Amino acid sequence: MVLDEVQSKLDVLRTNLEQLDRIPLGTFDEFNSDFRNLAASLYLLQTSIQALIDFGGYLVASKALPTPRTSHEVFERLEVAGLLPPGTASEIGPIIGFRNRVVHLYDRVDAERVYEILTRHRRDLPKLLHLLLAIDDE
């Protein structure tokens, strides 16, 4: 991946994070009352998580770390190299798993789980971005 592609993915990620902040999250019933909330959330979460995976993969390659076999291994490689704080890969594992579920088991996505991610775990995305950007600045 070249620098322009990385920047493009980061731009998408930043836009997605802004748009996620605009999705109404008062109560689950309010969120679920408009099908567009779920559809938009799924797309924005999926592409945000994928952008983080892609950026992490770029960092793994730029640091000449062993090639990861899975999306989760991207973050394990960075953690083992001391570039991410201990426990980061485990902490974000559920986020990676959610992305995989949206892509591969899209017919089994639970709206309540999406709402939970938006209300309890959404801040993990910019946090991970911040950690990855710090690696890129080294």
MDTraj code that builds the backbone (N, CA, C; nanometers):
import mdtraj as md
import numpy as np

residues = "MET VAL LEU ASP GLU VAL GLN SER LYS LEU ASP VAL LEU ARG THR ASN LEU GLU GLN LEU ASP ARG ILE PRO LEU GLY THR PHE ASP GLU PHE ASN SER ASP PHE ARG ASN LEU ALA ALA SER LEU TYR LEU LEU GLN THR SER ILE GLN ALA LEU ILE ASP PHE GLY GLY TYR LEU VAL ALA SER LYS ALA LEU PRO THR PRO ARG THR SER HIS GLU VAL PHE GLU ARG LEU GLU VAL ALA GLY LEU LEU PRO PRO GLY THR ALA SER GLU ILE GLY PRO ILE ILE GLY PHE ARG ASN ARG VAL VAL HIS LEU TYR ASP ARG VAL ASP ALA GLU ARG VAL TYR GLU ILE LEU THR ARG HIS ARG ARG ASP LEU PRO LYS LEU LEU HIS LEU LEU LEU ALA ILE ASP ASP GLU".split()
xyz = np.array([
    [0.0862, -0.1165, 0.0000],
    [0.0000, 0.0000, 0.0000],
    [0.0914, 0.1235, 0.0000],
    [0.0628, 0.2189, -0.0855],
    [0.1414, 0.3409, -0.0921],
    [0.0809, 0.4468, -0.0004],
    [0.1595, 0.5501, 0.0255],
    [0.1191, 0.6522, 0.1217],
    [-0.0140, 0.7179, 0.0851],
    [-0.0392, 0.7426, -0.0432],
    [-0.1663, 0.8030, -0.0841],
    [-0.2843, 0.7133, -0.0476],
    [-0.2689, 0.5822, -0.0636],
    [-0.3758, 0.4887, -0.0288],
    [-0.3999, 0.4880, 0.1214],
    [-0.2914, 0.4927, 0.1966],
    [-0.3041, 0.4971, 0.3426],
    [-0.3785, 0.6234, 0.3839],
    [-0.3400, 0.7352, 0.3273],
    [-0.4054, 0.8618, 0.3620],
    [-0.5528, 0.8594, 0.3251],
    [-0.5852, 0.8004, 0.2119],
    [-0.7249, 0.7907, 0.1696],
    [-0.8065, 0.7093, 0.2701],
    [-0.7501, 0.5987, 0.3177],
    [-0.8203, 0.5156, 0.4158],
    [-0.8367, 0.5899, 0.5486],
    [-0.7353, 0.6655, 0.5868],
    [-0.7459, 0.7440, 0.7098],
    [-0.8507, 0.8543, 0.6958],
    [-0.8607, 0.9137, 0.5774],
    [-0.9642, 1.0143, 0.5536],
    [-1.1034, 0.9528, 0.5663],
    [-1.1210, 0.8338, 0.5083],
    [-1.2492, 0.7631, 0.5196],
    [-1.2796, 0.7351, 0.6662],
    [-1.1807, 0.6884, 0.7384],
    [-1.1993, 0.6569, 0.8798],
    [-1.2425, 0.7799, 0.9586],
    [-1.1754, 0.8903, 0.9380],
    [-1.2111, 1.0127, 1.0117],
    [-1.3530, 1.0584, 0.9783],
    [-1.3897, 1.0521, 0.8512],
    [-1.5252, 1.0882, 0.8105],
    [-1.6268, 0.9934, 0.8748],
    [-1.5965, 0.8641, 0.8724],
    [-1.6855, 0.7654, 0.9336],
    [-1.7071, 0.7940, 1.0818],
    [-1.5996, 0.8249, 1.1527],
    [-1.6115, 0.8516, 1.2962],
    [-1.7007, 0.9724, 1.3217],
    [-1.6880, 1.0742, 1.2381],
    [-1.7756, 1.1915, 1.2511],
    [-1.9212, 1.1528, 1.2251],
    [-1.9441, 1.0711, 1.1243],
    [-2.0809, 1.0307, 1.0917],
    [-2.1395, 0.9387, 1.1985],
    [-2.0582, 0.8537, 1.2572],
    [-2.1071, 0.7687, 1.3665],
    [-2.1565, 0.8533, 1.4834],
    [-2.0908, 0.9653, 1.5058],
    [-2.1313, 1.0544, 1.6146],
    [-2.2682, 1.1170, 1.5897],
    [-2.3155, 1.1136, 1.4664],
    [-2.4437, 1.1756, 1.4316],
    [-2.5613, 1.0779, 1.4357],
    [-2.5345, 0.9522, 1.4600],
    [-2.6415, 0.8533, 1.4666],
    [-2.7108, 0.8651, 1.6025],
    [-2.8439, 0.8766, 1.6035],
    [-2.9163, 0.8933, 1.7307],
    [-2.9070, 0.7686, 1.8189],
    [-2.8642, 0.7914, 1.9423],
    [-2.8412, 0.6786, 2.0335],
    [-2.9120, 0.6961, 2.1668],
    [-3.0200, 0.7700, 2.1695],
    [-3.0905, 0.7921, 2.2958],
    [-3.1206, 0.6624, 2.3688],
    [-3.2047, 0.5799, 2.3105],
    [-3.2358, 0.4475, 2.3654],
    [-3.2286, 0.3481, 2.2509],
    [-3.2237, 0.2207, 2.2856],
    [-3.2216, 0.1189, 2.1810],
    [-3.3476, 0.1284, 2.0952],
    [-3.4624, 0.1493, 2.1576],
    [-3.5871, 0.1575, 2.0814],
    [-3.5847, 0.2737, 1.9821],
    [-3.5297, 0.3876, 2.0237],
    [-3.5169, 0.5011, 1.9316],
    [-3.4225, 0.4672, 1.8167],
    [-3.3096, 0.4077, 1.8507],
    [-3.2123, 0.3670, 1.7490],
    [-3.2747, 0.2690, 1.6508],
    [-3.3448, 0.1720, 1.7037],
    [-3.3999, 0.0629, 1.6226],
    [-3.5272, 0.1021, 1.5465],
    [-3.5860, 0.2153, 1.5817],
    [-3.7119, 0.2552, 1.5176],
    [-3.6935, 0.2990, 1.3723],
    [-3.5711, 0.3312, 1.3337],
    [-3.5428, 0.3722, 1.1960],
    [-3.4372, 0.2777, 1.1395],
    [-3.4762, 0.1988, 1.0404],
    [-3.3858, 0.0980, 0.9844],
    [-3.2560, 0.1601, 0.9316],
    [-3.2596, 0.2875, 0.8961],
    [-3.1397, 0.3528, 0.8428],
    [-3.0300, 0.3634, 0.9478],
    [-3.0668, 0.3716, 1.0742],
    [-2.9654, 0.3790, 1.1800],
    [-2.8801, 0.2536, 1.1829],
    [-2.9447, 0.1389, 1.1764],
    [-2.8709, 0.0128, 1.1784],
    [-2.7882, -0.0026, 1.0509],
    [-2.8488, 0.0227, 0.9373],
    [-2.7785, 0.0062, 0.8098],
    [-2.6569, 0.0980, 0.8025],
    [-2.6731, 0.2236, 0.8401],
    [-2.5610, 0.3175, 0.8370],
    [-2.4539, 0.2770, 0.9376],
    [-2.4964, 0.2361, 1.0561],
    [-2.4009, 0.1961, 1.1593],
    [-2.3168, 0.0774, 1.1144],
    [-2.3819, -0.0212, 1.0563],
    [-2.3085, -0.1389, 1.0103],
    [-2.2023, -0.1017, 0.9081],
    [-2.2411, -0.0217, 0.8102],
    [-2.1457, 0.0177, 0.7064],
    [-2.0313, 0.1003, 0.7653],
    [-2.0651, 0.1985, 0.8466],
    [-1.9625, 0.2867, 0.9029],
    [-1.8689, 0.2111, 0.9965],
    [-1.9231, 0.1206, 1.0770],
    [-1.8375, 0.0410, 1.1650],
    [-1.7488, -0.0535, 1.0843],
    [-1.8079, -0.1228, 0.9891],
    [-1.7310, -0.2182, 0.9090],
    [-1.6151, -0.1496, 0.8372],
    [-1.6432, -0.0397, 0.7696],
    [-1.5371, 0.0259, 0.6937],
    [-1.4368, 0.0966, 0.7850],
    [-1.4804, 0.1421, 0.9005],
    [-1.3872, 0.2018, 0.9967],
    [-1.2905, 0.0971, 1.0501],
    [-1.3449, -0.0155, 1.0889],
    [-1.2606, -0.1227, 1.1419],
    [-1.1652, -0.1724, 1.0335],
    [-1.2153, -0.1862, 0.9115],
    [-1.1290, -0.2305, 0.8017],
    [-1.0178, -0.1298, 0.7751],
    [-1.0480, -0.0019, 0.7826],
    [-0.9451, 0.1001, 0.7631],
    [-0.8375, 0.0894, 0.8703],
    [-0.8776, 0.0613, 0.9946],
    [-0.7802, 0.0427, 1.1018],
    [-0.6937, -0.0807, 1.0771],
    [-0.7557, -0.1875, 1.0299],
    [-0.6814, -0.3096, 0.9977],
    [-0.5820, -0.2804, 0.8849],
    [-0.6278, -0.2118, 0.7819],
    [-0.5405, -0.1792, 0.6688],
    [-0.4234, -0.0916, 0.7124],
    [-0.4512, 0.0071, 0.7943],
    [-0.3449, 0.0953, 0.8437],
    [-0.2474, 0.0162, 0.9304],
    [-0.3021, -0.0708, 1.0156],
    [-0.2153, -0.1566, 1.0967],
    [-0.1284, -0.2450, 1.0096],
    [-0.1854, -0.3007, 0.9037],
    [-0.1090, -0.3836, 0.8108],
    [0.0023, -0.3057, 0.7433],
    [-0.0274, -0.1835, 0.7080],
    [0.0743, -0.0954, 0.6499],
    [0.1890, -0.0750, 0.7493],
    [0.1550, -0.0519, 0.8757],
    [0.2578, -0.0313, 0.9776],
    [0.3409, -0.1575, 0.9994],
    [0.2757, -0.2736, 0.9988],
    [0.3478, -0.4005, 1.0121],
    [0.4511, -0.4126, 0.8993],
    [0.4082, -0.3835, 0.7778],
    [0.4989, -0.3934, 0.6632],
    [0.6101, -0.2895, 0.6708],
    [0.5745, -0.1668, 0.7090],
    [0.6756, -0.0603, 0.7129],
    [0.7800, -0.0838, 0.8214],
    [0.7440, -0.1602, 0.9234],
    [0.8383, -0.1930, 1.0315],
    [0.9061, -0.3282, 1.0083],
    [0.8782, -0.3889, 0.8921],
    [0.9376, -0.5172, 0.8536],
    [0.9114, -0.6268, 0.9570],
    [0.7899, -0.6283, 1.0102],
    [0.7495, -0.7312, 1.1055],
    [0.7004, -0.8536, 1.0283],
    [0.6948, -0.9693, 1.0930],
    [0.6443, -1.0888, 1.0242],
    [0.5024, -1.0673, 0.9702],
    [0.4789, -1.1229, 0.8549],
    [0.3499, -1.1070, 0.7887],
    [0.2392, -1.1736, 0.8700],
    [0.1348, -1.0976, 0.9037],
    [0.0220, -1.1562, 0.9776],
    [-0.0649, -1.2415, 0.8859],
    [-0.1216, -1.3474, 0.9428],
    [-0.2121, -1.4351, 0.8672],
    [-0.3582, -1.3939, 0.8819],
    [-0.3883, -1.3199, 0.9865],
    [-0.5259, -1.2776, 1.0123],
    [-0.5274, -1.1293, 1.0486],
    [-0.6446, -1.0729, 1.0463],
    [-0.6605, -0.9325, 1.0855],
    [-0.6186, -0.9110, 1.2304],
    [-0.6547, -1.0045, 1.3153],
    [-0.6177, -0.9922, 1.4566],
    [-0.4664, -0.9967, 1.4747],
    [-0.3992, -1.0773, 1.3948],
    [-0.2532, -1.0876, 1.4056],
    [-0.1828, -0.9576, 1.3693],
    [-0.2452, -0.8726, 1.2922],
    [-0.1862, -0.7422, 1.2609],
    [-0.1523, -0.6713, 1.3922],
    [-0.2476, -0.6694, 1.4829],
    [-0.2303, -0.5972, 1.6080],
    [-0.1431, -0.6754, 1.7064],
    [-0.1480, -0.8072, 1.6979],
    [-0.0577, -0.8880, 1.7800],
    [0.0874, -0.8616, 1.7422],
    [0.1152, -0.8534, 1.6112],
    [0.2517, -0.8264, 1.5649],
    [0.3010, -0.6911, 1.6168],
    [0.2168, -0.5910, 1.6095],
    [0.2551, -0.4585, 1.6573],
    [0.2762, -0.4578, 1.8080],
    [0.1945, -0.5329, 1.8789],
    [0.2073, -0.5407, 2.0249],
    [0.3343, -0.6150, 2.0649],
    [0.3607, -0.7282, 2.0016],
    [0.4805, -0.8068, 2.0333],
    [0.6073, -0.7251, 2.0052],
    [0.6018, -0.6417, 1.9032],
    [0.7171, -0.5568, 1.8692],
    [0.7319, -0.4385, 1.9646],
    [0.6387, -0.4259, 2.0596],
    [0.6457, -0.3166, 2.1555],
    [0.5929, -0.1845, 2.1013],
    [0.5213, -0.1902, 1.9904],
    [0.4694, -0.0686, 1.9281],
    [0.3288, -0.0324, 1.9756],
    [0.2581, -0.1289, 2.0314],
    [0.1275, -0.1057, 2.0944],
    [0.1377, -0.1474, 2.2401],
    [0.0637, -0.0826, 2.3275],
    [0.0672, -0.1199, 2.4693],
    [0.0230, -0.2649, 2.4897],
    [0.0801, -0.3315, 2.5901],
    [0.0394, -0.4689, 2.6203],
    [-0.1116, -0.4779, 2.6422],
    [-0.1718, -0.5807, 2.5849],
    [-0.3144, -0.6029, 2.5998],
    [-0.3997, -0.5390, 2.4917],
    [-0.3394, -0.4577, 2.4062],
    [-0.4172, -0.3887, 2.3018],
    [-0.4827, -0.4883, 2.2071],
    [-0.4072, -0.5882, 2.1625],
    [-0.4622, -0.6858, 2.0670],
    [-0.5822, -0.7585, 2.1275],
    [-0.5720, -0.7959, 2.2535],
    [-0.6855, -0.8625, 2.3193],
    [-0.8037, -0.7681, 2.3357],
    [-0.7741, -0.6438, 2.3677],
    [-0.8791, -0.5452, 2.3898],
    [-0.9588, -0.5188, 2.2623],
    [-0.8911, -0.5165, 2.1494],
    [-0.9617, -0.4871, 2.0246],
    [-1.0083, -0.6122, 1.9509],
    [-0.9764, -0.7283, 2.0041],
    [-1.0203, -0.8534, 1.9416],
    [-1.1695, -0.8570, 1.9119],
    [-1.2543, -0.8173, 2.0065],
    [-1.3988, -0.8181, 1.9785],
    [-1.4387, -0.7253, 1.8635],
    [-1.3670, -0.6153, 1.8477],
    [-1.3972, -0.5234, 1.7376],
    [-1.3678, -0.5917, 1.6043],
    [-1.2534, -0.6591, 1.5979],
    [-1.2166, -0.7316, 1.4761],
    [-1.3188, -0.8423, 1.4506],
    [-1.3570, -0.9125, 1.5550],
    [-1.4572, -1.0174, 1.5418],
    [-1.5905, -0.9635, 1.4930],
    [-1.6273, -0.8451, 1.5399],
    [-1.7522, -0.7843, 1.4946],
    [-1.7458, -0.7537, 1.3457],
    [-1.6348, -0.6994, 1.3004],
    [-1.6179, -0.6708, 1.1580],
    [-1.6320, -0.7990, 1.0766],
    [-1.5705, -0.9062, 1.1232],
    [-1.5803, -1.0348, 1.0533],
    [-1.7249, -1.0839, 1.0491],
    [-1.7965, -1.0629, 1.1568],
    [-1.9375, -1.1046, 1.1621],
    [-2.0207, -1.0256, 1.0614],
    [-1.9985, -0.8958, 1.0553],
    [-2.0734, -0.8122, 0.9613],
    [-2.0462, -0.8566, 0.8177],
    [-1.9204, -0.8894, 0.7881],
    [-1.8841, -0.9264, 0.6513],
    [-1.9301, -1.0672, 0.6161],
    [-1.9081, -1.1620, 0.7062],
    [-1.9308, -1.3025, 0.6727],
    [-2.0621, -1.3600, 0.7255],
    [-2.1116, -1.3065, 0.8347],
    [-2.2359, -1.3568, 0.8944],
    [-2.3385, -1.2448, 0.9016],
    [-2.3456, -1.1681, 0.7961],
    [-2.4318, -1.0501, 0.7909],
    [-2.5782, -1.0809, 0.8172],
    [-2.6176, -1.2052, 0.7944],
    [-2.7564, -1.2421, 0.8191],
    [-2.7832, -1.2713, 0.9668],
    [-2.6777, -1.2645, 1.0481],
    [-2.6918, -1.2932, 1.1910],
    [-2.6448, -1.1774, 1.2797],
    [-2.6511, -1.0576, 1.2269],
    [-2.6107, -0.9405, 1.3045],
    [-2.7283, -0.8966, 1.3910],
    [-2.7015, -0.8784, 1.5176],
    [-2.8035, -0.8413, 1.6152],
    [-2.8035, -0.6895, 1.6363],
    [-2.9162, -0.6264, 1.6154],
    [-2.9270, -0.4807, 1.6290],
    [-2.8899, -0.4354, 1.7701],
    [-2.9233, -0.5144, 1.8702],
    [-2.8881, -0.4769, 2.0074],
    [-2.7379, -0.4774, 2.0281],
    [-2.6697, -0.5705, 1.9644],
    [-2.5225, -0.5750, 1.9732],
    [-2.4612, -0.4523, 1.9055],
    [-2.5161, -0.4137, 1.7928],
    [-2.4670, -0.2942, 1.7234],
    [-2.4872, -0.1718, 1.8123],
    [-2.6034, -0.1617, 1.8735],
    [-2.6313, -0.0497, 1.9638],
    [-2.5329, -0.0502, 2.0811],
    [-2.5058, -0.1672, 2.1343],
    [-2.4091, -0.1788, 2.2447],
    [-2.2714, -0.1301, 2.2016],
    [-2.2289, -0.1692, 2.0838],
    [-2.0983, -0.1254, 2.0337],
    [-2.0963, 0.0262, 2.0195],
    [-2.2027, 0.0805, 1.9655],
    [-2.2085, 0.2256, 1.9460],
    [-2.2090, 0.3023, 2.0773],
    [-2.2731, 0.2478, 2.1776],
    [-2.2851, 0.3209, 2.3041],
    [-2.1736, 0.2903, 2.4030],
    [-2.1099, 0.1744, 2.3902],
    [-2.0078, 0.1370, 2.4896],
    [-1.8670, 0.1230, 2.4333],
    [-1.8535, 0.0929, 2.3064],
    [-1.7213, 0.0598, 2.2525],
    [-1.6781, 0.1459, 2.1348],
    [-1.7617, 0.2377, 2.0936],
    [-1.7287, 0.3197, 1.9763],
    [-1.6013, 0.3997, 1.9975],
    [-1.5770, 0.4432, 2.1184],
    [-1.4574, 0.5235, 2.1475],
    [-1.3288, 0.4425, 2.1340],
    [-1.3400, 0.3102, 2.1252],
    [-1.2213, 0.2274, 2.1020],
    [-1.1620, 0.2534, 1.9640],
    [-1.2444, 0.2936, 1.8682],
    [-1.1959, 0.3160, 1.7314],
    [-1.1009, 0.4355, 1.7245],
    [-1.1398, 0.5544, 1.7720],
    [-1.0433, 0.6648, 1.7681],
    [-0.9234, 0.6418, 1.8596],
    [-0.9442, 0.5678, 1.9674],
    [-0.8328, 0.5355, 2.0566],
    [-0.7287, 0.4519, 1.9818],
    [-0.7749, 0.3512, 1.9095],
    [-0.6827, 0.2681, 1.8322],
    [-0.6164, 0.3499, 1.7217],
    [-0.6924, 0.4355, 1.6571],
    [-0.6342, 0.5223, 1.5545],
    [-0.5213, 0.6050, 1.6134],
    [-0.5439, 0.6630, 1.7286],
    [-0.4418, 0.7443, 1.7954],
    [-0.3148, 0.6615, 1.8219],
    [-0.3328, 0.5389, 1.8698],
    [-0.2177, 0.4514, 1.8958],
    [-0.1419, 0.4191, 1.7672],
    [-0.2155, 0.3930, 1.6602],
    [-0.1514, 0.3606, 1.5324],
    [-0.0800, 0.4819, 1.4733],
    [-0.1401, 0.5983, 1.4850],
    [-0.0746, 0.7195, 1.4356],
    [0.0546, 0.7467, 1.5106],
    [0.0592, 0.7157, 1.6398],
    [0.1802, 0.7325, 1.7179],
    [0.2928, 0.6426, 1.6659],
    [0.2569, 0.5211, 1.6225],
    [0.3563, 0.4303, 1.5643],
    [0.4091, 0.4895, 1.4348],
    [0.3194, 0.5417, 1.3533],
    [0.3562, 0.5971, 1.2238],
    [0.4494, 0.7168, 1.2395],
    [0.4372, 0.7889, 1.3508],
    [0.5227, 0.9074, 1.3740],
    [0.6620, 0.8708, 1.4215],
    [0.6812, 0.7449, 1.4617],
    [0.8132, 0.7041, 1.5139],
    [0.9156, 0.6950, 1.4036],
])
top = md.Topology()
chain = top.add_chain()
for i, resn in enumerate(residues, 1):
    res = top.add_residue(resn, chain, resSeq=i)
    for name in ("N", "CA", "C"):
        top.add_atom(name, md.element.get_by_symbol(name[0]), res)
traj = md.Trajectory(xyz[None], top)
